Amino acid sequence: MRLKDIVKITPRYQRAIRIDADFSALSAINGFVCPRSSADALIGMIRHVVETNQGAFTWTGPYGSGKSSLVVALASLLGGNKQAKLAAEKALGPEVAEEILRALPPQKNGWRLLPVVGRRANPVQVIGDAFWGSTHVSKEHKKLRHEADLVGSLLNVAESDPDTYGGLIVFIDEMGKFLEGAAHENADIYFFQELAEAASRSNKRLIVVGILHQAFGDYANRLSREMRDEWSKIQGRFIDLPINVAGEEQIDLLSRAITKEQEDFADEKLAIKVSKVIRANKKGVSPTIASLLAHCWPLHPAVACLLSSISRRRFGQNQRSLFGFLNSAEPFAFQDFLSRANISEMYTLELLWEYMRTNLESSILASPDGHRWAIAVEAIERAEAQVTQELHLKLLKAIALIDLFKSNTGLVATREMLEVCCPQYSLDQVENALDDLKRWSFIIFRGHLDAYAVYAGSDFDIDDATAKAREDIREIDFKILKRLAGLQPILAKRHYHATGALRWFDVELVPLKTVVEEAKSFAPTKGTIGQFLLAIPTENESKEVANRFCADAAQHCPQWDVVVGLSEQSWVINDLALEILALEKVYNENTDLGGDSVARREVRARMNDLQGQLEAELNRAFDKAYWYRSSDAPEELSRKAISVLASELADNRFPESPKIQNELLNRIKPSSNAVAAQNALLKRMVMHEGEQRLGIEGFPAEGGLFFSILEATKLYDSDHKMFLSPRRHGEDPKNLIPLWIAAADYLKQNSSRTVSVAEIYDIWRNPPFGVRDGLMPVLAVAFLLSERSSLAFYREGIFQSRLRDIDIEILSKDPSAIQVRHVELSEVSKKLLSGMADIVRELDPKNALEHLEPIDVGRGLVAIFDNVHPWAKRTMHLSKDAIRIRTLFKKANDPNKFLFDDIPALLESGDLNDIAAITQAVELVYNGLRELKDAYVVELNRLREIMLAELQVPNLSSQALAELRERAANIKQLSGDFRLNAFVVRLADFSGTNVDMEGIASHVTSKPPKCGLITMLIELK
């Protein structure tokens, strides 16, 4: 049978009490048993009221000490509900209840009761809201609500109807929240003094009870000495009553909280043995202690005793910690144990150690028990590494817990007590294991106590070392302080959701005296668009001086968004920072820590705890700081408002930012996988334009980039399967038109030269666009392809007719190696282009030249020149104009420069200023190209005419050529000269074609055909 089936926790102990919600609920009082210590506090308060007319009290006790339950019990006793009164009399006890009712007679309808739960706000407003919203105020007075008259209104209600009501009791739970808020805002709490004085003058008609977790003055430890003195004066108006449950009362509460279906499972022998140890070491122990311990089953009696002590430690919360432990399903907690254990098992000290080690260690190390806890942990870790016997580890953990938390419990780690902690082992086994642990230096035996303790392997005085280190720290290193505080950049979240670009502001802590210099020297790092400076006064500067410093700093950096904040909580930050830096100095520089792992553990724990406190204080400072901007008045902003401000500043700096939601590329430095997908997409952009989805099949990474960057932006038109400028669309959902306009305007302004793609990047990267580097290549290639009709492309200064995959590879690595140039055609240029197109169509009938673009026309002209015979490209037997045209074509490498700069330079005027000049330029190019194209054929015809004339062939008619062939055939092989015979053979097959003529020339000159012709022409000339 599982323990969870028979062991339950009483429902009353499964939740905390809230006085405003549980004030009149019987469920909140049923089952409550008032501890003797709490009853004594009530009697003490009543006697103060009766004997001294004191009307203002504070109940002070740690979290979970039962203060709220006590409020509900007292209110139920004095209120007008008879059922609640009976339940309260039962809970408080008849004697206590009778004395309270005698001192505070409830009259006919009982006391008026006003429950208030504090929060970090103006106490006048919160208490006033509760008062004017209650049934104690008439409708007429609710309409005349004035917070300034709150104390008077409370007093009037308290003194009214003395024969019907006993008076008015104001219960202020969580009163410390009001004090915390006032301390952090340096606010006045004079209201509480007025309230206390009014209660004490009311002749027992107005009673005020404030519930605190710590002493009144402890809330003021962050204030100046003057303010602390003022708070002490106000505290004197209240009588403070401690509310804390004694050890045996805690055990009684445990026994009441744990219910069993049967009571015969508990091992009373163990409880009796533990009670004997307690009685031997503690006086005045209740005779029922053994019974109480037995009723705590399945908790081991030693565990029940120690829980009462543990719950009162700084890291505990008294009863709330007890019942939190009982109801918790955390690892090794009570509910976790019940779910796994059967009825033969008990929750032992070993499990309690594991629970505290797993769930509470960080809090324990930061508490006054931290040093001793660190010693125990160190010893147990060493034992776990060296010892395999389970008994040894059980005993060591039991000794550690008893030694740590034995105060006020009566427990001592004697041999007999340790035997009780390990009931499944014999006394001899326990004694042998203890001797082993002692011999191995894990424990020591203290003869004066007849008890064991964990061996303290560390005697390092951390407090002394820290104090000395603090003396050596002259001033705070704010860079180290920022690192220790763990401040994170402030993200422009709304801007990110709108644009897809993540931008952030650095957060810096700076001394107030240097805040102006810090603002002046601000230079954003990559990705940062501004800075939030939290100024910390370090030299007791006045508020007026601090305000002036911050305002000046905000004005000294107009080119960047620098926002300067000023917090009034700076001295707390200074103190914590000095303590952290001192601890870090001890940890890094003190040689005594080198071999002391216990001390190192404790120092680390203290540093972590102080760092958490520092982060909390900085968060409060940010929440309460006033922020100065260059253009606006200072404003107090919350954390959320600061993020909103960051987005506003980002929107103002980058109003034309494109809206592209792609986390892979819309960033400063994409990952290697993202870059690979980007390169794959870029190649498809230049090689597969005209295909659906650029030929991307399935869903590879580049497919996602295509969808989010090209298709979603409509840069790639799926219908026409081509890249289109966003300026041609009727809508621009991703705000790309400003990018295109800026790049196009820049190219137009620099049309006299080539512009590198890196220059376009610089335009897009800076305000007002702020394009991230990861998006640049894709957007740049899309721009070049969509605007190519007016652009010429160059690779390292050499003209390229179109973008190719090699250009994409170069662009990805070095955008400055790819250049573009804007081409804008005037009317004169268009007419010249038209004339040149006619030349192409006439001299190259195969080229229809459908697109009248400079690059197409230039390519057509060059193609004609390329087809000119090589001899014509070298010979000087041409006209002067033909030679000029030939030279021009040989140097051409840029169609725009060739058409609109080089060709006009052929004219005497050097300018195409009218139709006559255009006509002259067209005729010059046409005649030159025609001459170059026909030069070889003309020379070949001349050679043929000379040869036929020498051979007396009248013409190229078929009859004349037939006679020539017949003559040659008749004299074959007759000359005896091999070369002559070969010449005759060629004539015998001569048909008059250019090929025949080239063959004869080659034979005669013993040169290749084309060279032979050239040689013969030279010889003939």
C-alpha positions, 0 to 999 in steps of 0.5 A: 500500500502506498503512503499517498493512499492513507496520508493526507494534508489537512485542507486548511494548511494547503493555502495562505490566508488573505484577510480581505478575502477570508475575513468573514469566511468560516473556512478560514477560522475552522481548524485554526488553533492559536499557539500559546505565543500568539495568544500571549501577543494578543493578551499583551496588545489588549492590556496596552489598550486598557492600561495606556489607551494605546491604539496603534500596534504592529505585529512583526513576524517572519513569513508564514508565522500565522499573523494573517490567521490570527487577524481573522480569528481576532476579527471573527471574535469581535465582529457581529457574526455569531457563528464566526465568534463561536469558531474564534472562541474555540480557536483562541481558547475560552480564557483568551477570548473572555479576556479580549471581550472584556477589554474590548466590549463588542456592544450590540453589533460588534466592532466595525472591521476594516481589512486592508492589504498593502501594496506598493502604492500611496497608503492614503489612496489604498486605505481610503479605497477600502474605507470608502468602499466599505459598509461603514460609510454612508452613501452621503459620505461616499460622495464627499470622499476626500483622501486628505480627510481620511484620518478624520473620517476613520475617527468619526466612524470609530466614535459613532454609535457607541451603544451599538458598535464597540468601535473600529479596528483597521487591520493593515496586512502587508503593511511592509509593502507601503513602507517598501514603496515609500523607501524606494520612492523617498516618499513621506510616511507621515500619514502613519504617524497621524493615524497612530496618534488618532488611534491613541487619542480615540479613547479605545474606539479606534485601533490600528493593527499593522502586519509586518515581516520585519522591524519597522526600521529595517524597511528604511535601511536604504534611506539617508540618516535623516530619513531613518531618524524620521521613520524611527520617530514614526515607529515610536507611535506604534507598539510592536508585538512579535508573532513567532511560533515556538518549536513545540508549537510548530511540531503540534501544527505538523501533527495537526496538518498530517492526517492518517486513515489509521494511527497505528502505523507510527513507531512510538518507540522512535518518538520516545527515544527522540523525546528523551534526547530532547528532554536531556538537552532542553528544559521545560519541554512539554510532557506530550512531546513524544506523542506529538512527534509520533503523530507527525508520522510518516515524518521521522521524529528527528525530521519533525524537530528539525523542520521547526528550526529550519522554518525559522531560518532566514531562508525559511518562512515559518509555518508557510515553509512547513506547509509548503514543504508538506504540500510540495511535489518538488524532488525529495519533498513530502508529496514526492515521498508519499507518491513513491513510498509504502507504509513501511517507510519514513521520511528520514534525515537523509531525504531531508538533506537531499530536499534542502540540497536540491531545492534550497542550497542557493538560499542557504549559502547566501544566509548566515548558515551558508558557511557551515552548510558549505562545510557540510556539503564539502564533507559529504561530497568527499565522502560520496567520492570515497565511501561506498557504504550506505550507512556511512553516508546516512550518518554523515547527512544526519550529523550535518543536519542536526549540527546545523539546525539543532538550536532550540530543538534539544537534538544532539548528534550523540551515538544514541540519537544517530542510532535512532536516525538509522533504525534499520541498523544495529548499535554496533554497526552505527558505532563502527561506521562512526569510528570509520568517519572519524578516522577518515576525518569526515567528522569529529567527536566533541567530548564536552557535548558527547556529540559528533559534528562535521569536520570543519576543514575551513577556517577562512574568515570571509567577512574579514577578507571582504572588509579588507578588500573593500578598503582597497577599492577606491572607486567602482569599475562600472564595466565590471559592475555592468558585467556582474549585474547582467544588464541586457540590451533593450530591444526595439521589439515592436519595430522588430515585429513590424520590419523583421530587423532586430535592433537594440540599444546598449545599456550602460551604467556610468558615474554621474560625473562622467555622463556627459563625456560618455554621451559625447564619446558614444560610437555605436557598435555593429547592430547597436543604434543607440544607448541608454545611460543610467547615471549613478551619483557617486559623490553625493551630488544634489538632485539639481546638479544631477538633473543638469548633468543628465540634461547636458548629456542628452543634448551632447549627442544629437547624431545618435539616440542617447537616452540618459536616466537618473535614479534616486536609488543609486547609493544602494547600487553603490553599496551592493556594487562595492560588496560584489567587487570586494568579494570578486577581489577576494575570490580572484586574488586571495591565495588562502582560498586556493586550497579551501573549496568550502570557502570558495563555495561560500564566496561564490554563493554570496556573490551570486546572492548579491548579484541577484540583489544588484539585478533587482535593485537595478530593475527598480532603478530602471523602473523609477528612473527619469529619462532625458532625451535631446528633444523632450522633457525628462519622463519617468518610464517603466520597463515596458515603456522603455521598450516602446521608446526604443521602438519609437527611436528605431522607427524615427531613425529608420522610417524607410526600413523594408519589411521583410520577415526572414530570420535567416537573412534579415540580420547582421551576420547570417549563419553559414547555412543561411549563406549557403542557401542565399548563394544558391538563390542568387545563382538561380536568380541569374541562371533560371529567370523565366522559370516558375519559382526560378526552377526551385523544386520542393522546399529547400532552404533557398525555396523559403528565401525565395518565398519570403524575400522575392515572392512576398515582395513581388520582386519576382513576377510569377505571372510574367516570370521575370524580375520587376521593379517595385516601382512598376507595381501598384502597391508596395507591401514591403516598403521596397520602393524607397530603396530602389529610388535611392539606389537609382538616384545615386546611379543617376548622379554618378552616371559619368562613372561606374558605381560599385555595389558596395556603394549601394550597400552603404546607402541601404545600410545607413538611415533612413533604411537600415537594411541588414547585411544578410539581405544586401546580396539578394536585394542588390541582385534583384535591383540589378535585374529589375533595372537592367534596361538602364544599367550596364554591368562591369566585373572589376572594371570590365564590361559584362553583357549580363550578370553570370554565376561567376559574378554572383560568387564575386559579389558574395565575397567582395561587392566592390568588385562588381560595378554598374553604371546608369545609362540614360538615353536622350532624344539625340542618343535614341536617334543615333541608336536607331541609325546604328541598329539599321546598320546592324540589320543591313550588314547582318540580316540574321540579326533582327535586333528586336530590343533597341537597347544600347547593349544589344545594338553594341553587341550587333555592331561588334558581332559584324566586326568580329566576322570581318576577315582577319586580313582586313583587321591588319592590312593598311590597304584601306581608306583612312576612315575604314582604318579609324573605324577598325581602330575604334572597334578594336578598343571597344569594351563598353557599349555605352561608351562606344556608342555615345562617347567614342563614335561621336569623337570621330566627328570633327565637332566631337558632338552629336548636336543635330540630325546632320551630325547623327547622319554623318556619324551613321554614314561614317560607321556604315561605310567603314564597316562595309569596307572592312567587311568587303575588303578581303573579297575585293582583294581576292577578286583583283588577284583573280582578274590579274591571273586570268588576264595573264592566262588570257582568259577573257572572263569568268563565263563557264565556256571560258573557264572550261577552255582554261581547264582543257588547256591545263589538262593537255599540259599536265606532267609535261614540264618536269617541275613539280610545283609547276605541275601542281599549279597546272593540276589546280588550274585543271580543276579551277571553277572561279570560286574564292576557295579555288583562288585561295588554294592557288595562292597558297600553292604559289606562295607555299603559305596557308591559304589566307596567308598565301593570298596576302603574300601574293597581293603584296608581291603583285602590288 
